[in-house]
Amino acid sequence: MNMLEANTRSSTRLSSIIRPVTNFLPIGMIALIAGMSMIVFGARSSGVLPSLVTFVVALQRLNGSFGSVAENFTALNRNSASIERLNEILEPGDKQYRRKGGIAFGKITRDIEFSDVSLAYLPGDKPAVRDVTLKIRRGDTVALVGASGAAKSSIADLLVGLYDPSQGKILVDGVDLMDIDLQSWQQRLGVVSQDTFLFDASIAYNIAFGTPGATDSQIEAAAAKAQAAGFISALPKGYETLIGESGYRLSGGQRQRISLARAILREPELLILDEATSALDSQSERLVQEAIEQFERQHTVLVIAHRLSTIVNADLICVMEAGKIVERGSHIDS
């Protein structure tokens, strides 16, 4: 039982006790005073009754005030655990906040370089990424492979700007990523992950999400590049077809191609594919892979994958183990 549940139960018990007591108090006082008057004054008690009535009315009004005070204390006790939990959430000591300001980012002209980069998610924790040095040249496709937990996705998180390096620097054309305006940098990225994020809206809306002002022709062109135009045109309402919550009306391959079309529509300087085809069947994977290969010819791509078919054409393949790059080369070299 956590602290919030314990305090809630305690305040409920307290409220259950206080309310009946405060309600019974006036009746008990009347009975007590009437009994005392009979004992003390005997036959003369009738002369005391007007004063008794006045006293009881005043007591009743006072009892209402006491009852309100008791209810306020009960409410304060009931909310104390929630207030403590809220203060824990708002405590800034162990949290990293989104940075603002910096140099506006336009495009990659030379390369992205990791220079002895390490990442520990919390101070004192063992680093998830350790001393990574890597250069991603403009127009190249770089693949990261390795077992689960090798910190491949942590490299992507660092590139996106979700975390800042604990040690070392990430340089974009020689400029520290920490000095670049984070919003302008993220606007020039495209990310396709294993888990697609789709909304209960039309296909056109889902493709255009994150690219305000996209025209119908641009949406259709992005869908064509993502090998999605064929199945979209076969739907009864085409691009206006509602796909349901999380795109449940579409297959896994169709959802992934819509996610890829969304990334392509942004015309990203860097496309990050984080296990984008790992959950697809062979036919769907082939279609997605064809779309990726067409995109790779003119853009910089970082691929995180397990399947050899996804990385066979990469310019550089890096094998990661326990947060470090232990081997690098290309499929041709092997």
N, C-alpha and C positions, 0 to 999 in steps of 0.2 A: 504494500500500500504506500503510495507516495504522499508527500506532505500536503498536496492540494486536497486529496481525497480525505486524509485524516482531519484536516481543518474543516472541511465541508461537513463531515459527519459530526464533529464536535459542535459546530455552530448550529446544526439542525437539532441536536439534542438540547442545547441551551435554549433555543427558540421554543422548543416543545415544552420546556419547563416554565419559562418566564411568562408566556402568554396565558396559560390557565391560572397561574398564581396572581397575575395582575388583574385578571377578570374576577377572580373570587375574592380579592382583598376587600372591596367595598361591602360585599354581603357579610363577610366574616366580621368586619368592623361593626356593622349595624347590629349583628347578633351579639357581639361582645359588649357593646355599649348598652344595648337593651337589657342584657342579663345583669350587668353591673349596676344599672340604675334600679332594677327590681331589688337587688340585694341591699344596696346602700340606702335607697330612699323609701323602699317599701310602698305604702299607700300614697305617698307624696310624689311618686314617680311621674304622675300625669302632668305635673307642672314643669317637668323637665323636658317633655316630649317636643315642644316647639324649638327649644334650643338644640335638641338632638337632631331634629329634621334639618335645621340650618347647618349643623356641623356635618351631617352626612352628605348634604348637597355640595358643600365646600370640599369635602373629602373626595367626592366623586369627580369633581373637576380637577382636583389635584392629582387624582389617580390617572386621569387621561394624560396629563403632562408627564408623569412618571413612566407611563406605558410607552409614550413616544421616545423618551430618553432610552428606555430599555431596548426598544426596537432598533434605535440608531446604533447602540453598542453591539447588538446582535449582527446587524448588517456590516458594521466595520470588521467584526471578527470573521464573518463569512467571506469578506472580500480581501482580508489581509494576505491570504496565500496567493491569490491572483495578483495582488499588487507586488508581492515579493517576486513572483515569477516574471512579471512584466519588467521589473527593475533588472532582473538577471538578463533578460533579452536585450534591454536597452543599454546595458553596461558596455562601454566602448573598449574596454581594456584588451579583450582577446579577439577583436574583430578588425577586418580589413575593409576599408571603405573605398568606393569608386573614386578614382582621382579625376580631377577636372583641370582643364587648361593644358597648354603645351603647344608644340609645333603642329600645325595642320598637316595632315598626311595627304599626299596626292597619288603617287604610284611608286612601285618598286622599279628602280632603274638598274641596280646591280645585283644585290643579293640580300638575304637575311642570314645573320650569323649568330650562332650561340657561342658565347665565349666563356668557358668554364662555368656553366650555369648549374646551380643546385637549387632544389626546392624542398623545404620542410613546411608542411601545412600548418604546424603550430610550433611556437618556440620551444626548443628542447626536444622535439620529436626527431626520430631518425629521418634523414632526408629521403624523399621519394625519388627525386632526381639528383644524380651525383656527378658533378664535374663533366657535364656534357658539352662537347665542342663539335659544332656542326655548321656547315655552310650550305644554304639552299640558294642556288643561283637562279636569277630571273629566267623563267621559261622552262626550268627543269622540273622533273617529277622525282620526288624523294619519298621512299617508302620506309616505314618503321615496322619491324616485325619482332616477335618475341612472345614468350608465354604470358598468360594473364598475370597482371600484377607487376609487369616489367616497367611500368611508368610510361607507356607509349601515349596514353591519353593525357597524361600530365604534361607532356611536351606540347600537345595541342592546346591545353588549357593555358599554358604560359604564352603561347603565340596569340591566342584570342584576347588575352589580357584579363582573364578571370583571376589569375594569381600573379604576383610580382616575384621575381627570383629572390631567393634568400641569399644567394651569392652569385657573382658573375653578372654578365650583361647579355641582353638580346639586342643586336644592332640591326637596324634597317637602313641600308645604304650608308652605314657608318654612324648613324644617329641612334642613340640609346632609346629603346622603346619606351622607357620611363619618361622621356622628354617629349614624346609624341602625344598629341591630343587623342585620348582613348576613343572618343566617339567617332572621330574622323577615320581612325584606324579600323575600327570594327565595321564601319560602313563599307569598307573596301574588302571585306572578307566574305567568303562563302563557306558555310559549314554544312556537311551532310553526315549525319550520324546513323547508327544502327536503329535508333528509336526516332521515328518520324513524328513531327509535331504538326498535325493537321487539325483544322477547325470544321465545325458543322456549318459549312458554307459552300459556295460554289467552287469549282475547280479553278476558275479564273481568279477568284479572291485568294485562294490558298497559294497560287503561284505568285501573285503580285504582293503577297504579304511581306512587308519589310522594304518594298520598293514603291514609295508613294509616287503617284502620277504615271505609273506604267500604262501604256496604251494597249489596246487589244492586239495590235499587230506585234508588239514587243513580247506580249505574253505568249502568243502563238509561235513566235520564232523561238523563244526559250523552250517551249514544250517540244518543238521539232528537234532541237539540239539534244534534248534529254530523251529522245526516242519515246515520247509520250503522246505525240500528236495522233498516232494511229488509233490507240484505244479510246482517246478522248472523242475523236470525231465519230466513233461508232456508238457512243452513248446517245440516248434519245435527245437530250438537251445540250449536248456538246460541252462547251466550257461553262455553261450555266448549270450543270448538273450538281445537285447537292450530294455531298459524299458522306454525310453523317459524322457523328462525334468520332474524332481520331481517324476519320476516313475508313470506317468499318465496312462501307459498301464496296471498297476496292480491295484488290489483292495486295499482298506484300510488295510485289514487284512494281505494281502501279503506284502505290503510295511512295515508294522510294524514288521513282522517276519524277513524280510531282515535286518531291523535296529537292531533287537535283535540278529540276527546271527552275524552282525558286532561287536556288543558288546561282544558276547560270544567268538569270535575269538581272542579277545585281552587277554583272560584269566584274567579278571580283579580281583583285590583284593577286590574291592567294586563295586557292580552294583547298579546304581541309576535308578529307574523306575519312571519317572515323568508323571503321568496320561497316562501311556503307552497304556491302553486299553479303555480309556473313550469314544473314538469316534468309537468303533468297534461294529458290531452286535454281537449277542449272540454266534453264531457259531465261528466267528473269535476270539472273546474273549476267548472262551474255548480252542482253539488251542494255542493261545499265552500264556494263563494261564498254560497250561500243560507244555509248554517249560520253563516257569519261575519256576514252581515247581521243575522240574528236576534240574535246575541250582541252586536253593536255597539250595539244600541238601549239597553242598560242598563249598558254597561261602557266603560272607557277602552281604546282600541286604538291600537297603533303598527303600521303596515303598511309593510313594505319590499318593493317590487315593481317590475316593469318593465311589466306589462300594464295598460292603461288600465281594463279591466273590473274589475280588483281595487281600484282606487282612485277610481273615478268618484263614489262616494258619500261620499268622505272630507270631513270638515269643513275640513281644511287639507292642502294638498299642498305639500311642500317639495322643490325641485329642488336636488340636491347636485352639486358639481363640485370635484374636488381637495380634498376634506375640508371645504368651506365650503358654506353654503346661499346660493345665488346668486339664487334666486327663490322666492316663496311666494304662495299664493292657493288658490282652490278651482276645481273643474270648472265651476261656475256662472259664476265671474268670467271664465273664459277664453271 
